[in-house]
């Protein structure tokens, strides 16, 4: 579960960086997509282990 939280933090930082730097807007969208995908994957994995 620690790796999922680490990935979520990394994706969140990349998204914020993408929104702050105007030329890196594509990075914000990729970061958001990866953040949502990791969150859903972690949520599903947690449910199957319970």
N, C-alpha and C positions, 0 to 999 in steps of 0.2 A: 504494500500500500504506500510505502514511502516513495517509491519511484513515480507513482501516479501523481502524488502531491508535488514532487519536484518538477515533473513535466508541466503540471498546471501552472506552477509559478513561472516557469520559463516562458510558456506561451503567453501568459498575461503580461510579462515584461516586454516581450516582442510586440504585442499588440499596442501597448501604451507607447512604446518607442515609435511604432509606425504611425500612430496618430499625432505624435508630437512633431516628428520630422515630416514635413509636407511631401517630400519626394519619395518617402517610404510608405505611402498609403497601402501599397500592395502587401507590405509586411504586416500591417495591421489586420488585413483581411485573412491572410494565411494564419496568423497567430490566433485570431478568433475561431477560425474553422478547426484548427488543431486543439484549441482549448475545449471547445464543445465536444469534439470527437473523443478526447481523452477523458473528459468528465463522464460522458455516456458510457464509455468502455469500463471505466472504474466502477460506476454505479451498477452496471450489469454484472461485472465480475464479483462485486461484493454481495449481490443478491444470490448468485449461484453458490457461493461458499457458505451462506447462512443456513 
